[in-house]
Amino acid sequence: MKAVYSLEDLRDWRDPDLCYAVVGDPVAHSASPAMHNAVLEQLGLPDRYCRLQILPEGLREAIQMLPKAGFKGVNLTIPHKTQVLSLVTEIDEHSRRLGAVNTIAFRNGNIIGRNTDGPGIVRAIAEEFGVALGTQRVMVLGAGGGAGRAISTQCYVEGCPELILVNRTGEKILELSGELHAKAIPWTEAALGNALNDVDLIINASSLGMKPGEKSPIPSSLLKPGHLVFDTVYAGRTTPLQSAAAMAGARTTNGLSLLLHQGVLALEFWLGQAVPVGIMRAGLQNFINAED
């Protein structure tokens, strides 16, 4: 199995066992194959999960070709979670409300879209911080992206008492903030500083921190010891936001628990059965340990 497959590989697909994948750009860093394959092997299934690097302009062709190549399902990651909405033939109301799709199943000629990021963040926040998402005053950074929209909407569904949306392109979140009765603020130090006085939980749903050398999306001087800081970025290292949070004495974690729980929900959707979370967690941890 190659580390990463391309659209060109998909056009001439010859491996019937590779029938699940993470589709995105980039995907070389993705830990998803390790955790999914650990469970598939444990269950004694021949199916395997791989990485597909697909550029935005190739997504439509890829989605059309995947079932023809024998794929049963895929996960969508940056930058495809909102673009794929126009390509699915069936979607549940909750996923439609979240405004993004990160999981697709190919069944009987249908392309069925689901979102496991929203429910996944609820489980991840409870696991990492021991609090219910709905009890927190939340700031979401990168609320205009696919994961950000889903997480922001899930916060609204959970009944968070305060919801503040931040995005580099402010126009992208104006309509969303109205729908969610949330406050939209510019991504400036002054605006962040004022808003963070009324925030318990900060969720970074942007890609900032994924590339080495990037700065923290929030300076450590604005963070307080009482803040909970959840960075959805996982990079096999401490992210800039995690470092800033640690300097401020805040509790912080990266996105591995979200990756785990959205993955559990995706695999259960594909297989139609409960999956061993411990096995998936071990597969994920083995990948991270090998990267260190």
N, C-alpha and C positions, 0 to 999 in steps of 0.2 A: 504494500500500500504506500503510495506517495504521501509526502508530508502535506502537499497542497495540490489540488486539481484545478483545472481551468475550464473555461467555456469550450475551448478546443477539445479538451479531453472528453467533455460531456457529449460533444457531437459524435464521438466514436467510442461510446461507452461499452466496455467488454467485461465488466466484473459484476455478476449478478448478486454477489454477497454484499457489495457496498450499496446499501439502499436507504441510508439515512445520512444527513450531512448538515453542517453549518454553512450557510451561504452569506458571504459578506465581502467587504473590501476595507481593511485587510482582514485575513483570517489565520495567517501563519502562527499567530500567538495563541490561538484558541485552545483552551483546555477541554472543550466539549467532547472531542472524540475519546479522550482518556476516561472520562466518567461514564459516558454512555456505553462504550465498549465493555467496560468492567461489568456492567449489569447484563448486557446482552450475552456475554460469555457465561456469567453465573447462571443465567436462565437456560443455558444450553441451546441458544438460538444461533443459526449461522450468519444472521444479519450483522453487518458492521456499519460504523459511522465514520465519515471522513470530512475533510475541509474542502470547500469549493470557493475559490476566489472569483467573484463575479462583479464586474464593473456595473455601475448604474445603467448604462446604455445596453447592457447585455441581460438585464434581469428578466425582461419579458420572454426572450428566447429561452433562457434557462428554465423558467417556470413551465413553459410549454414542453420542453424536452425531458425534464426530470421524470415524469411518470412513464414516458416512452422508454426511458433507460432502465426502468424497473424500480425507481425510488418509491418508497412508501411514505416518506415524510422528510421535512427539512426544518431547521431553525433559521430564522432571519436575524442578522445582526447589522451593525452600522454598514452602509447607510440605507438599508432597504425596508425598514419596518413600516414606513408610511407609504412608500411607493407601491408596495405589494398589495395594498388595499384594493387597488383597481383591477388586480389580476385574479383575486379569489372569486369563486362562484358561490361560496356559502360561508357565512360568518355568524357567530352567536351574538346576541344583543350586548352582552358585557364587553366583548372584544371590540365591537363596533363603537361602543361608548368610550372605550379607552383610546380609540383613534389610531391604533397601530396593531400590526400582526407580527408576532415573532415565531409562530409555529404553524406549519402547514401539514396537512395530511392529504394524500392523493388516494381517493376511494371511489371506485365505480365511475370513473370519468369526471369526478368532482374535485375541485381544489378547495379544501376546507380550511379556513383560517381561524386561528385562536391566538389569544394573548396570555402568556403565562408570566410575563414580567410583573403585572399588577398583583395577582395573588402571591407571586414569589416574593415580592418586597415585604408583604405583610408577614410572611413566615421568617424572612431574613432579619427583619427588625426585632421581632420577638426573640429570635435565637441569639442575636448578637448583644442586644441591650436589655432584654428582659422587660420590654414595655410593649403595650399595644399601640400600633401605628395611629389608631383613631384618637388616642389621648394626647398626641403631640402637636405642638405648634411647629409647622414644617416650612422650610425653605427648600425649593427645588431649583438647582442650577442646571441649565441646559434643558429647560422645560419645553422648548420648541421641537426637540428631536423625538424620534419614535419612542425610545425608552422613557424620556422625560415626560411626554404626553401621557403615557400609560401610568407612570408612577404618580404624576400629579392628579390624574383622574381617580386613581385608586385612593389617594389621600382624601379626596372629596367624598367618595363613596363610603369610606371608613368613618367620616364625620370629624376630621381633624378640626379643632377649634380655630386654627389660623393657618392659611395657606398663602405663601408668597412665592411667586414665579419669577425666575430670572433667566434671561436669554441674551446671547450676544446680539442677535437681531431682534429688537424689541417688537417689531410688527408681527412676528410669528406667534406671539403669545397674547396679543390683545384680545382676539376672539376667544381663545381658551380661557383666559382669566375671567371674562364675562360669563362663560358657561359654568365655570366652577365657583363663581362668587369669590374669586381669589384676588389678591393684590399683585399687580405686575410692576416690577421696578427695573430700572436700568442697571446694567452690570458695571457699576462704578464703585469705587471704594467708599465714597460718601454715602451713596444709597444703601450699600450693603451694611455699612457701619450703623446706620440708623435702624434698619430693619432687624438686624441680628439681636437687638435688645429684647425683641418680642418673639424669639425663636428658641425652641427646645432642640429640634432635630434638623440637621442640614444634610440633604441628599444631593450629591454631585452626580447628575445623570448625563453630563457632557463627556466628551472624550478627552478633556484636558487632563494631562497627567499620564496619558497612554504612551507618549513619546518621551524618550530620555531628554532631560534638559528643560522641559516645560516648567513654568512657574505654577505655584498653587493658585487655583481659581479664587481663593480667599486668603489674604495675608494673615499670618498668625496673630498680628496685633489686633485683629477684629474678633478673634475667637476667644471664648471664655471657658473656664474649667467646667461649667455646667452644661456646655453644649455636647450633644451626641452628633458625631460626624460620620456619615456613611458614604463612602466613595465607591460608586459602582464600577470604577476602573479597577481591574486587577492586572498587574504587570509582572508578577513574579518578584516584586520588590516593593518597598514602601513607596507609596505615591507622594507627590509633593503636598497634596492636601492632607494626607495622613501625618506627614512630618510637621506641617504647620499646626495641626490640631494637637499633636503630642507636645510641641513647644508651648502651647497655650494651656496645657494640662487637661484638655478635653478627651473624652472617650472616643475612640475612632476605630474603624475597620474598613477593609476593602470590599470589593464586590464578589468575593468567592462564594459567600453564602447565598447571595442572590442568584449567581450562576447555578449553584447546586439546586436550589429549590425550584427555579423556573425550569431546570432540566428534568427534575423529577416529574413535575406536572406535564411536561411535553412528552416524556416517554410513556407515562401512564395514558395519555391521550392516544398515542400511536398504538400501544399494545392492548389497551382496554383492560388493564389489570394493575394492581398495586405493584410497585417495584421496591426492591430493598434499598432504602436510603443510605444505610451504612456502607453498602458496597459501592454505591455511586460516590459517596464522600471519600472513601478510601482511594478510588481511582483518581479522583481529583487531587487528593493530597499527594499521591505518588507522582503525578505529573508535576506538581509544584516543586516537590523535593528534587526531582530530576533536573529541573530548570535552575535550581540554586547553585 
